[in-house]
Amino acid sequence: MSQVVLCCARFRNLHLGTPSQVRQYAKATKQRKRTTVGKKNDSALSSETSNKNPGRNLLFHPLPESQLTERIFSERAVDLDLPLFRPNDLTLRSAGKAMSFPSENLFQAYGVPRNLLLEFRLLSKPCSVVRDVTLKALKTLDVASTQNSTVSRIVLTGESGCGKSFLLLQAVNYALSTGWIVLYIPRAISLLNSSTRYQYDLRTQTYQQHASAQQILRRFASVNENALQSIHIQDPVRIDKHSRTFEIGTPLTQLIQAGVTGPSAASDVLDAVFEQLGKQTTHPVLLAVDDFQALYSRSNYRDPDFNRIQSHHLSTPRMLLEYAAGLKSFSRGAFLGALSSTNTNYCLPLELREALGLPYDRPTGPYAKRSLPRTEYANGLRAFEVPARLSTNEAAALFEVWSRDLALHTAATDELFLSKFTESSGNARHFVWKGLLATLQS
């Protein structure tokens, strides 16, 4: 027993020390903490000062232009002198020619798909090549401008990288130039990837996405500002959450503004706006959605039991699906979607594949599990196939755009064009990214 007491005493003297030593140690520790906090505050103050004067504490300064003697710095990219993508110039003679988009307001408001954004950043101006399928798609839009949207519910299909997103963007630009009212969703996955707030609404039994609805309304109003000025409400619209009623004859822009300024009512306002657009006949309406197959998948949003919420239980995707399925419609207009395979988390589901008549990508049969709501939302959609390969004239126009914009790493020769066109097998995306813009080692 005495040995145990002796060991405890030695341990106490070795590690803890006397009470006076413990008090001195605690006092020194407090002093060190105060000193450390003071240093952190000083460093924060110095960083704030450096942010106010960004050129003061830079470690590396840019070289003056006179010292940039390499050829890559001396050669400036020329401004592409291309004809504008205008309806009057889109004739049979324009097939196989590159054209620049007339206005960047569409891109600034709605945005573009990620792969198109990378190309437009590399080029001096956003442009595209008019293909034979472009003229065919635009002719389809001309017919749809006089019909109910239930007749024209089209989905662009084709191999990966064949140009579906570019064709959809061309159709959107053409519709805006010919007096259509256009809602363009370039990244439908952003409505499902749990990137915005949501809350359950007992009245509609859906999960409301007020933030995304508010963004859509703001962008929709800025792009279609001129066309919306002449449209008025035809039926009284009541916003239940705010007990606010918009009478007949009220400008539609006032209803849109109510959703922009009142985020908690944005989802209800978005539905009401498109119901009113469906009744008017002054302007045809185009609803264009890229990454369309994502609307038929489970979202990344979670319910209270932490299960993934179906897309048709979310307010904004549900509205898009109702117009795609023909449950809601426009008196004049069309629904246009485009499939995408770049994000493997949102693959083409079986129900949509069968509705479009596309070949199966895996063994299946009548006993494979199918979702009844997805089957109903995909009913009546019509596939519009985009050719898998560029024609020689279309590829030559694309090659000329990149070579004139000084984006090629080697001299633009016929041998380079033929070799890259053959390597890519005519696929538009591979021809640019794995061919013309590939490294020297490829």
Secondary structure, DSSP 8 states (H G I E B T S, - for coil): -HHHHHHHHHHIIIII--HHHHHHHHHHHHHHHHHHHHHHHHHHHHHHHHHHSTTTS-SS----GGG--SHHHHS--------B--GGG-SGGGTT-EEE-S-SHHHHHH---HHHHHHHHHSSS-EEE--HHHHHHHHHHHHHTTS-TTT-EEEEE-STTSSHHHHHHHHHHHHHHTT-EEEEES-GGGGTSS-S--EEETTTTEEE-HHHHHHHHHHHHHHTHHHHTT-B-SS-EEETTTTEEE-TT-BHHHHHHHHHH-GGGHHHHHHHHHHHHHH--SS-EEEEEESGGGGGSEEEEE-TTS-EEEGGGBHHHHHHHHHHTTSS--SSEEEEEE---S-TTS---HHHHHHHT---SS---TTS---HHHHHHTTT-EEEE--SS--HHHHHHHHHHHHHTT--SS---HHHHHHHHHHTTT-HHHIIIIIITS-TT-
